[in-house]
Amino acid sequence: MALSVRLDPLLEGRVEQEARRLGITKSEFVKDALERVLGLKSPAAIYRQVIDQEAYRVMEPTTDLSENAGERVKALLREKHSS
């Protein structure tokens, strides 16, 4: 279902900036924000999922679990929105 929303230029700029920073589309960013606000998605749950995946991955001894966690969260968000 399509939904059209008018945003003031400042808010639209922030949405565009954050979406670009996360490597997702503005639509994906807005959908994600709505899901979180409506209680349909928990950022903490996504983060735990990333950490759990890393705990089972075979890692080199010098790799830190927290290293690149933000990138892994972004990848999960992109993967979720692409399916």
N, C-alpha and C positions, 0 to 999 in steps of 0.2 A: 504494500500500500504506500502510495506517495503522500507526503505531507509537506506543505510549503509554509515556511516560517520567515517572517521579516525580522532582521536583526539590525540594531544600530551599527554604524560603520566600525566603531571601536570594538564592540563585541565580536563582530564578524572577523575583524583582524586578529583578535586573540584566538578565536577558534581555528582560523587558517594557520596561524603561527604554531599552535600546539599540535595540530594534526600533522603538519609538515615535520615538526620535531620528532613526533612518534612514528613517522613513516606510514601514516594511514590517511585515508581520504577524510574530508570534512564530514561527509555523511557517516562514516564509521565512527568518527570522534563523537558526533552528536548522539548516535545510537548508543554508544558505550556510556556516555554521560547520563542519558535518560535511564538506561538499565540500572546504573548505580543509584541514581536518585530515587527510582521507584522500588529499590530493594530487590531487584531481580539479579543483581550481580554484586559480588563482594570483591573489592580489590585485594583484600587480604587472602581470600581463597585462591585467586589467580597467582599471587606471590607464593603461597604455600605449594601450589601445583608445580611451579617452576623449581622451587627448592627440592621438592620430592623427586622430580625427574632427575635433577642433578645428583642427588644422593645415590641413585641407582646406576648412574652413568659411570663407566670406567674412566677415571681421571688420572692424570699424571700427578705425582706427588707435590709439585709446586703450584698446582691449580687451587685457587681459593674459591669456595662455594659462592661467595658474594661477588666475585669478579664478573662483571658484565651482566648482573642480574637485571638491570633495566633493559638491556637489549633482549634478553630472553623473555621478559614480560611483553615487550613490544611484539616479538615474534609470535607469542601465543595469541595476543589480541588480533594480529593480522590473520593468523591461521583460523581463529574463531569466526572472524568476519568474512573470510573467503569461502567458508563452508555453508 
